[in-house]
Amino acid sequence: MVYVTPDGGRHWVDSEWRDTMTLRDAIADSVAGDLIRLLPGSYFLPEAIDLPCDGTPEEPIIIRGEHGAVIDGRRPPDPEVSATSPGPVRYAAFRLINRRHIRLDNIRIERCWPSAVYMQNSHHVTLKEMQIIGGTYAFYADGSGCHHISVVRCSWVQDDSLWRYINWAMVHDGELVPGEKAPYRYLNGAFFGSNNIRGDIVIRENDIRHCYNAIRLDISDQNEDAPLGQFNCNVVITRNRFSFVRDNPVEPETVAVNWWVSYNQLYNCHKWFSQDGVKGGFWYYFGNLGWFDSRPGPEGDENNGGAVFKFGKDPEALPSLPFETFHNSFYLRQQYVKKGTTSQWCHRRNAIGYADSAELPPGLMTPGQPFLGEDLELSAQENVSFDGDLCNHPTFPAVFDRYPGVYLGGLPVEGSIFRAGICGDLALLPGKAEPYDQPLAVPMPDGTVWRSENGLMPGALDGNRLFAGPRYRPIDPAYLQQCLQGGD
């Protein structure tokens, strides 16, 4: 046990006087098995703290904050960092370079720009119950040596003026003036960002609010043709709450293999699931609940429509492996998909309820909002199908007439389908649907097939309980190669 205080003096701790250390000295002297306790106080870090050594599986190095311990970087935003890796030379409260078996626990970090925790080629890292205020990134991982990272029960508020008071284009470079940098570009980050990481990432039970993006895993151009499964593989995003996310809650870039996006709550988010120009597959979206009671942007901001899925237009950058979307419940004001295309998309047994714009405050929802955009391309020849969905949009299922063979059946209804959608109560109203008479069969990334319980209702809720979906399983490399080579 190593006791840490801001001044590193002698203090009354745990019923006796004890010698303490400064945070920087305690970490500099740390060894495997240390529990470094940050006692209450404000810790100003003018320079980043680099962890000098590793823990072990049996004896990790744990840095744990007590209630009232606050790390304050006192840093202004760094305008040079936007949608890219901050790199190892820029400031972070904690830098983990080539480290393993480290755990940061219950630490509050404020004003640490561009990132609170930066990791490079580090693995078996646990970030638990951290509270982060500000930053382009809360957590950033860089390099193929990054894997087995868990982010659990953390919270992040990036900038609480972003949802309503900052124009979307003022964050994204090149939107206001082609080739020019945006004035708020430093907000174009994420709760968890990465570049060229291997994978095995768990992001669970976090509270992510008032930010531009939540989870964005990228790879560099030189790795875009790497074999599938080498980067951004085995990613679990589950039981998180995403609120007031101005761009994308979940955004893989270029490639994603075996992503499980399940049981999340999405409240007032713009474009929920971005797959623009992403190859790979074995993507599982299930048990998610999404709703709204607010529309983003100041007056005149044209980027306030949103969508549930965002697809790209590049036919060479589409999923080639299963893309499963089942038993989700969404209460919407926006289009489901606006444009682009996809493949291997099996969309089944979701509950999609649209609000009535006449019953909402003016401007909250565009009257006559389409279900699918005119520039969307879907093809049964690309293994895209919709089957068994409950939906109250007035064009459902006629909208599929322009996509022969895609619509396999569903449950079109009139009027509200949820008990109180705008309040986030997405239980189905009585009489809107009947239980399915057959279990659902979903192909898994190890070659097996998962089957649901029989007699389930549409959507994420079966009565008042969450739908019981499949348990996560990692990709089977041999089965992945078999699939990529066209084997059965």
ZAKOLBA-457519 format. One line per 8 residues: number of its first residue (from 1); their letters; for each residue x, y, z of C-alpha. Coordinates in pm, 1 decimal, decimal comma, m for minus. Last residue first. Example, Ala and Ser with C-alpha at 12.3 -4.5 7.8 and 13.67 -1.06 7.14 Angstrom:
BEGIN
2 = SA = 1367,0 m106,0 714,0; 1230,0 m450,0 780,0
! end
This chain:
BEGIN
488 = DGGQLCQQ = m1906,1 m2374,7 m4585,4; m1582,0 m2245,3 m4733,0; m1556,1 m1920,0 m4927,4; m1191,0 m1845,4 m4847,1; m1293,1 m1562,5 m4614,1; m1531,6 m1792,6 m4429,4; m1266,9 m2062,3 m4380,5; m1019,9 m1800,2 m4266,6
480 = LYAPDIPR = m1266,7 m1677,3 m4005,7; m1333,9 m2036,2 m3896,3; m963,8 m2092,2 m3833,8; m935,5 m1764,1 m3645,8; m1235,9 m1840,3 m3420,1; m1367,7 m1496,5 m3332,7; m1432,8 m1433,1 m2968,0; m1763,9 m1528,6 m2802,3
472 = YRPGAFLR = m2014,6 m1298,7 m2646,2; m2327,3 m1451,7 m2502,3; m2631,3 m1459,5 m2724,8; m2939,7 m1252,9 m2652,5; m3182,7 m1252,7 m2362,3; m3429,8 m975,0 m2446,9; m3444,6 m723,9 m2166,2; m3725,9 m753,4 m1916,5
464 = NGDLAGPM = m4045,3 m549,9 m1900,4; m4247,9 m765,2 m2140,2; m3984,2 m905,5 m2370,1; m3791,1 m587,6 m2430,8; m3536,2 m534,9 m2708,1; m3781,9 m550,1 m2994,8; m4041,0 m792,7 m3122,4; m4195,9 m1043,0 m2875,7
456 = LGNESRWV = m4041,0 m1378,2 m2788,1; m4226,1 m1710,4 m2814,9; m3925,7 m1940,3 m2846,6; m3597,9 m1863,7 m2677,7; m3324,0 m1761,1 m2914,3; m3096,9 m1984,3 m3118,1; m2721,0 m1938,3 m3158,6; m2549,9 m2109,8 m3451,1
448 = TGDPMPVA = m2191,9 m2237,3 m3434,9; m1909,2 m2149,4 m3671,5; m1698,1 m1959,9 m3417,7; m1814,7 m1612,3 m3516,9; m2182,8 m1700,8 m3456,7; m2464,6 m1744,6 m3704,9; m2804,1 m1632,6 m3565,0; m3117,6 m1849,1 m3549,3
440 = LPQDYPEA = m3434,5 m1690,0 m3407,1; m3685,1 m1919,2 m3240,7; m4018,9 m1987,4 m3410,5; m4375,4 m1888,4 m3321,1; m4298,6 m1522,3 m3276,0; m4503,5 m1361,2 m3003,0; m4790,7 m1137,5 m3113,4; m4775,0 m766,4 m3180,6
432 = KGPLLALD = m4941,2 m432,0 m3113,2; m5211,3 m571,6 m2883,4; m5068,2 m438,4 m2559,6; m4826,9 m145,2 m2599,6; m4466,6 m251,8 m2631,2; m4219,6 m149,9 m2359,4; m3999,6 128,9 m2487,3; m4024,0 362,1 m2188,3
424 = GCIGARFI = m3758,5 618,8 m2283,9; m3977,7 914,9 m2193,0; m4035,6 1004,5 m2559,1; m4133,2 643,8 m2624,3; m4405,4 617,3 m2362,2; m4578,5 276,5 m2384,7; m4432,1 200,8 m2725,9; m4612,0 105,2 m3049,4
416 = SGEVPLGG = m4779,8 434,9 m3126,3; m5022,9 448,3 m3414,2; m5061,2 212,3 m3707,2; m4900,2 m127,7 m3755,2; m4676,6 m307,3 m4006,3; m4551,2 m644,7 m3875,8; m4294,6 m797,8 m4106,1; m4219,1 m1009,4 m4406,4
408 = LYVGPYRD = m3929,1 m1100,7 m4633,2; m3842,8 m748,9 m4751,9; m3517,5 m753,5 m4949,5; m3648,0 m950,8 m5247,4; m3698,0 m653,2 m5476,1; m3567,0 m323,6 m5331,6; m3789,7 m51,8 m5482,7; m4095,1 m215,7 m5326,5
400 = FVAPFTPH = m3919,7 m190,7 m4990,1; m4082,0 146,0 m4912,0; m4419,5 m31,1 m4921,0; m4337,3 m201,3 m4586,9; m4356,5 42,8 m4409,5; m4440,1 375,0 m4572,8; m4665,3 490,8 m4286,2; m4393,7 417,9 m4026,2
392 = NCLDGDFS = m4545,0 199,1 m3752,9; m4283,8 m78,2 m3749,8; m4255,1 m430,0 m3607,1; m3976,4 m620,0 m3783,4; m4021,2 m984,4 m3882,6; m3777,4 m1000,5 m4172,6; m3565,6 m739,5 m4344,9; m3300,6 m881,9 m4580,7
384 = VNEQASLE = m2966,4 m789,0 m4735,5; m2766,9 m1078,4 m4881,6; m2592,9 m871,0 m5149,9; m2821,8 m1024,8 m5413,1; m3113,7 m911,7 m5195,7; m3002,6 m557,3 m5271,2; m3020,8 m229,5 m5082,0; m2924,9 112,2 m5218,2
376 = LDEGLFPQ = m3005,5 425,6 m5019,6; m3014,3 756,3 m5208,5; m3389,4 807,7 m5162,9; m3357,3 777,6 m4787,2; m3535,6 512,1 m4581,7; m3812,5 577,4 m4326,1; m3894,7 921,9 m4459,4; m3987,2 1209,4 m4222,1
368 = GPTMLGPP = m4329,6 1341,1 m4321,0; m4310,5 1629,5 m4076,6; m3952,0 1700,7 m3961,3; m3924,6 1636,5 m3588,4; m3844,3 1870,3 m3297,5; m3916,2 2183,6 m3498,0; m4251,5 2257,7 m3339,5; m4314,4 2069,1 m3012,5
360 = LEASDAYG = m4436,5 1712,8 m3069,1; m4787,5 1573,4 m3129,7; m4801,2 1674,3 m3496,3; m4460,8 1510,4 m3552,5; m4607,7 1169,6 m3464,8; m4316,8 968,7 m3329,0; m4185,5 668,3 m3518,1; m4156,4 323,9 m3361,7
352 = IANRRHCW = m3913,7 60,6 m3478,4; m3937,0 m272,0 m3292,6; m3673,8 m512,7 m3426,3; m3749,0 m873,0 m3521,8; m3486,7 m915,5 m3790,9; m3235,5 m722,9 m4002,5; m2982,9 m950,8 m4174,8; m2729,2 m727,5 m4347,8
344 = QSTTGKKV = m2475,8 m922,4 m4556,0; m2420,8 m610,8 m4769,2; m2429,3 m234,0 m4735,2; m2523,6 78,1 m4930,2; m2517,0 453,5 m4919,7; m2798,0 682,4 m4813,2; m3029,5 794,7 m4535,6; m3083,6 496,2 m4305,9
336 = YQQRLYFS = m3349,2 486,2 m4032,1; m3456,5 840,8 m4102,8; m3501,4 1062,4 m3798,5; m3765,6 1123,4 m3526,4; m3732,2 778,6 m3377,1; m3824,6 543,6 m3093,3; m3594,9 241,6 m3133,1; m3621,5 m107,0 m2984,1
328 = NHFTEFPL = m3363,5 m371,7 m3080,9; m3436,4 m743,0 m3119,6; m3207,6 m811,8 m3415,2; m2936,6 m657,7 m3630,8; m2685,2 m908,3 m3772,8; m2403,7 m827,1 m4015,3; m2251,9 m1157,1 m4128,7; m1920,6 m1147,8 m4321,7
320 = SPLAEPDK = m1827,9 m959,1 m4639,9; m1900,9 m617,0 m4492,1; m1859,8 m331,6 m4739,4; m1560,3 m123,7 m4849,1; m1515,4 m216,4 m5215,4; m1865,6 m98,2 m5307,5; m1775,2 251,9 m5175,1; m2101,9 433,9 m5098,3
312 = GFKFVAGG = m2089,8 449,4 m4720,8; m2349,4 356,6 m4460,1; m2478,5 539,0 m4152,6; m2729,6 344,9 m3942,1; m2974,7 506,5 m3698,4; m3002,6 841,0 m3870,9; m2952,2 1210,3 m3799,9; m3145,1 1516,6 m3905,7
304 = NNEDGEPG = m2951,6 1789,0 m3726,4; m2671,3 1871,3 m3966,9; m2841,1 2175,4 m4119,0; m2755,2 2404,9 m3827,8; m2963,7 2718,2 m3884,6; m3078,0 2756,4 m3526,1; m2837,0 2582,3 m3288,4; m2770,8 2210,5 m3309,3
296 = PRSDFWGL = m2923,5 1888,2 m3190,4; m3289,9 1783,0 m3154,2; m3431,3 1686,0 m2814,9; m3668,3 1427,0 m2666,2; m3511,5 1116,5 m2814,0; m3505,0 736,3 m2802,9; m3282,1 430,3 m2842,5; m3277,2 92,0 m2671,5
288 = NGFYYWFG = m3027,6 m176,8 m2776,8; m3094,9 m549,0 m2724,5; m2906,5 m647,0 m3038,0; m2643,1 m524,7 m3282,3; m2403,7 m804,1 m3379,8; m2131,7 m753,2 m3638,7; m1959,1 m1064,6 m3769,0; m1832,5 m836,8 m4039,9
280 = GKVGDQSF = m1529,2 m701,1 m4213,4; m1501,8 m386,2 m4423,5; m1599,2 m34,7 m4319,1; m1643,5 256,4 m4560,8; m1915,0 431,1 m4360,0; m2030,1 192,3 m4092,7; m2158,7 448,9 m3844,0; m2405,7 335,4 m3577,9
272 = WKHCNYLQ = m2595,8 609,9 m3399,2; m2610,8 910,1 m3624,5; m2725,9 1198,8 m3399,7; m2781,5 1091,1 m3039,0; m3052,8 1203,9 m2802,4; m3062,5 897,5 m2577,1; m2893,2 576,6 m2685,7; m2910,9 301,1 m2424,0
264 = NYSVWWNV = m2686,1 0,5 m2484,6; m2795,7 m361,3 m2447,0; m2563,7 m487,0 m2722,1; m2301,3 m380,3 m2971,7; m2087,2 m688,7 m3031,8; m1812,9 m635,7 m3289,4; m1653,0 m943,7 m3443,9; m1435,7 m788,4 m3714,3
256 = AVTEPEVP = m1414,4 m416,4 m3789,9; m1230,4 m241,4 m4074,9; m1203,5 103,7 m4232,2; m1325,4 304,7 m3930,3; m1547,2 172,9 m3652,6; m1789,5 434,5 m3527,9; m2026,6 380,2 m3234,3; m2184,3 683,4 m3059,8
248 = NDRVFSFR = m2158,0 898,1 m3373,5; m2202,6 1275,4 m3423,8; m2341,4 1508,6 m3157,8; m2370,3 1250,8 m2880,0; m2628,3 1390,9 m2638,5; m2647,5 1074,3 m2428,3; m2482,4 733,8 m2473,9; m2549,7 491,3 m2189,9
240 = NRTIVVNC = m2338,6 175,9 m2193,5; m2467,9 m176,4 m2138,9; m2238,5 m331,4 m2399,9; m1967,4 m246,2 m2648,8; m1758,0 m561,6 m2700,5; m1479,3 m552,4 m2959,6; m1316,6 m870,5 m3088,0; m1111,9 m742,7 m3383,5
232 = NFQGLPAD = m1013,0 m385,2 m3464,8; m696,3 m498,8 m3647,4; m554,7 m833,7 m3762,4; m893,3 m1000,3 m3802,6; m929,0 m921,9 m4170,1; m591,7 m940,9 m4343,9; m421,4 m601,2 m4385,9; m543,4 m390,5 m4679,7
224 = ENQDSIDL = m620,4 m78,8 m4470,7; m291,1 m106,6 m4284,1; m90,8 156,3 m4473,8; m385,1 394,7 m4459,3; m392,8 403,7 m4080,9; m650,2 221,9 m3869,5; m942,2 365,9 m3674,1; m1150,6 276,0 m3369,2
216 = RIANYCHR = m1410,7 536,0 m3270,2; m1626,2 510,5 m2959,3; m1816,9 812,5 m2823,2; m1812,6 1089,0 m3079,3; m1888,3 1461,7 m3048,3; m1950,2 1467,8 m2674,8; m2221,7 1565,5 m2431,3; m2246,1 1237,0 m2243,0
208 = IDNERIVI = m2086,1 893,1 m2203,9; m2193,0 688,0 m1901,5; m2004,5 357,1 m1909,1; m2147,1 12,6 m1835,7; m1903,4 m177,2 m2060,7; m1634,1 m106,5 m2318,8; m1442,3 m433,4 m2365,8; m1158,7 m443,9 m2620,3
200 = DGRINNSG = m996,3 m755,4 m2759,7; m850,5 m552,8 m3045,5; m530,5 m539,0 m3246,3; m488,8 m162,7 m3236,5; m400,4 39,2 m3546,5; m539,8 370,3 m3418,4; m769,0 421,2 m3122,2; m1033,5 638,0 m2964,8
192 = FFAGNLYR = m1240,0 578,1 m2653,4; m1450,9 870,1 m2526,2; m1403,7 1026,7 m2866,6; m1242,2 1307,5 m3062,5; m1367,0 1585,0 m3287,6; m1385,0 1835,9 m2999,7; m1042,5 1978,5 m3090,2; m1187,8 2083,9 m3425,3
184 = YPAKEGPV = m1384,5 2364,7 m3259,7; m1270,5 2637,9 m3499,7; m1273,4 2403,9 m3803,2; m959,1 2370,4 m4011,4; m969,7 2473,0 m4376,2; m944,2 2246,3 m4680,3; m1296,0 2318,2 m4797,1; m1447,5 2604,1 m4591,0
176 = LEGDHVMA = m1725,8 2535,3 m4339,9; m1707,2 2156,2 m4365,9; m1335,1 2113,7 m4417,9; m1252,6 2009,3 m4062,3; m1548,7 1888,0 m3852,3; m1616,6 2080,1 m3530,8; m1765,8 2402,5 m3668,7; m1967,9 2192,8 m3915,0
168 = WNIYRWLS = m2179,1 2053,0 m3631,4; m2280,0 2402,1 m3515,7; m2215,5 2452,7 m3145,8; m2500,3 2547,0 m2910,2; m2732,6 2250,2 m2872,2; m2531,1 1932,2 m2839,4; m2184,9 2085,2 m2792,5; m2251,9 2312,6 m2494,3
160 = DDQVWSCR = m2197,0 2030,0 m2244,1; m1837,3 1977,4 m2352,1; m1655,6 1643,9 m2311,3; m1848,7 1476,5 m2032,2; m1708,8 1131,5 m1964,3; m1801,1 852,7 m1723,7; m1639,1 519,0 m1639,6; m1821,2 202,1 m1540,0
152 = VVSIHHCG = m1578,3 m30,2 m1721,4; m1313,1 31,0 m1985,6; m1127,1 m295,3 m2049,8; m819,3 m324,5 m2271,4; m705,8 m664,1 m2393,4; m504,0 m536,4 m2687,2; m260,8 m262,0 m2780,0; 59,8 m398,6 m2934,9
144 = SGDAYFAY = m77,6 m308,8 m3278,1; m36,1 59,1 m3200,0; m227,5 341,0 m3032,5; m492,3 346,6 m2760,8; m669,0 667,2 m2654,6; m884,8 728,2 m2348,7; m1085,7 1038,8 m2253,5; m1019,1 1191,4 m2590,1
136 = TGGIIQME = m1040,5 1550,9 m2709,9; m1041,5 1631,7 m2340,6; m1300,1 1754,1 m2093,6; m1421,7 1599,6 m1767,3; m1328,6 1235,6 m1698,3; m1461,7 1024,5 m1413,5; m1291,1 683,9 m1388,9; m1487,2 389,8 m1254,5
128 = KLTVHHSN = m1250,3 133,3 m1406,6; m975,4 152,8 m1666,4; m817,1 m191,6 m1695,8; m504,8 m253,3 m1903,6; m407,0 m599,4 m2021,5; m210,3 m449,0 m2306,2; 10,3 m158,7 m2399,9; 146,0 m80,1 m2745,4
120 = QMYVASPW = 78,7 290,1 m2685,9; m172,4 406,3 m2427,8; m285,0 764,2 m2359,1; m505,0 842,4 m2058,8; m669,4 1181,0 m1997,6; m634,0 1303,0 m2352,6; m585,0 1624,0 m2554,6; m621,1 1795,5 m2319,6
112 = CREIRIND = m643,3 1714,6 m1947,9; m891,0 1962,2 m1803,5; m1027,1 1725,6 m1536,9; m946,7 1372,6 m1418,6; m1137,4 1192,0 m1142,0; m980,0 859,9 m1048,3; m1186,6 557,7 m943,0; m944,4 288,2 m1065,9
104 = LRIHRRNI = m650,2 281,1 m1303,7; m524,5 m72,6 m1355,4; m198,0 m178,6 m1517,5; m112,5 m529,5 m1633,6; 104,7 m430,6 m1927,6; 310,6 m133,7 m2043,5; 475,3 m52,4 m2375,6; 401,0 318,6 m2329,9
96 = LRFAAYRV = 130,1 401,5 m2075,7; 88,0 775,1 m2043,0; m123,6 915,6 m1758,9; m253,0 1272,4 m1728,8; m200,2 1311,1 m2101,1; 4,6 1571,2 m2283,1; 148,9 1525,7 m2627,2; 467,5 1333,2 m2701,9
88 = PGPSTASV = 312,7 987,2 m2731,9; 70,5 1063,1 m3015,8; m258,1 1253,9 m3010,6; m388,6 1002,2 m3264,6; m625,0 1158,4 m3512,4; m980,8 1293,5 m3521,6; m858,2 1636,5 m3410,8; m539,6 1730,1 m3226,5
80 = EPDPPRRG = m366,9 2051,6 m3328,6; m623,9 2270,4 m3152,8; m505,6 2149,9 m2808,1; m780,3 2243,5 m2561,6; m661,2 2434,1 m2253,0; m471,9 2245,6 m1983,6; m523,7 2284,6 m1609,5; m423,9 1915,9 m1582,4
72 = DIVAGHEG = m637,5 1864,4 m1276,1; m628,4 1525,4 m1104,2; m900,7 1513,1 m841,0; m909,2 1307,9 m519,7; m1232,8 1374,3 m333,5; m1338,5 1011,4 m302,8; m1021,1 802,6 m300,7; m837,5 738,3 m625,1
64 = RIIIPEEP = m682,6 404,9 m711,5; m361,5 331,5 m901,4; m321,8 m43,4 m927,1; m4,8 m216,0 m1050,9; m100,1 m570,5 m1134,8; 11,6 m860,9 m917,9; m111,1 m1199,7 m1040,8; m121,9 m1108,6 m1409,1
56 = TGDCPLDI = 197,8 m906,8 m1363,8; 252,5 m533,5 m1330,6; 473,6 m340,6 m1560,9; 722,2 m56,0 m1518,7; 785,3 315,8 m1569,2; 432,8 461,6 m1584,8; 467,1 800,5 m1746,1; 300,7 1098,0 m1574,5
48 = AEPLFYSG = 228,5 1390,8 m1802,6; 355,0 1736,2 m1713,8; 195,0 2026,4 m1525,7; 1,6 1774,8 m1316,0; m199,6 1948,1 m1043,6; m338,2 1703,6 m788,2; m631,1 1841,8 m591,4; m705,0 1660,1 m266,9
40 = PLLRILDG = m843,1 1340,9 m120,4; m597,9 1048,2 m91,8; m463,4 884,8 m406,2; m394,2 524,3 m313,4; m119,2 337,4 m499,7; m168,5 m37,5 m467,8; 164,6 m191,7 m561,4; 175,5 m552,8 m679,2
32 = AVSDAIAD = 432,8 m501,9 m951,8; 665,6 m213,4 m872,2; 618,2 161,3 m834,7; 904,4 401,1 m754,7; 828,0 648,8 m1037,7; 458,4 603,5 m967,5; 493,3 703,5 m605,1; 726,3 991,8 m690,8
24 = RLTMTDRW = 480,6 1141,0 m942,7; 184,3 1100,1 m712,1; 361,1 1268,0 m422,9; 443,5 1038,8 m135,7; 290,4 974,0 204,7; 432,3 901,0 548,2; 166,1 788,2 789,5; 7,7 908,6 1109,7
16 = ESDVWHRG = m259,2 669,0 1231,9; m629,2 590,2 1208,8; m646,1 507,5 835,4; m453,2 818,7 733,8; m330,2 1111,6 946,0; m73,5 1277,2 722,7; 303,8 1312,4 676,0; 396,0 1494,0 355,1
8 = GDPTVYVM = 371,4 1412,2 m17,5; 217,5 1752,3 m93,3; m70,2 1636,9 m314,7; m117,0 1316,6 m115,1; m28,3 956,9 m199,5; m28,2 649,0 23,2; 143,0 334,4 m108,0; 0,0 0,0 0,0
! end
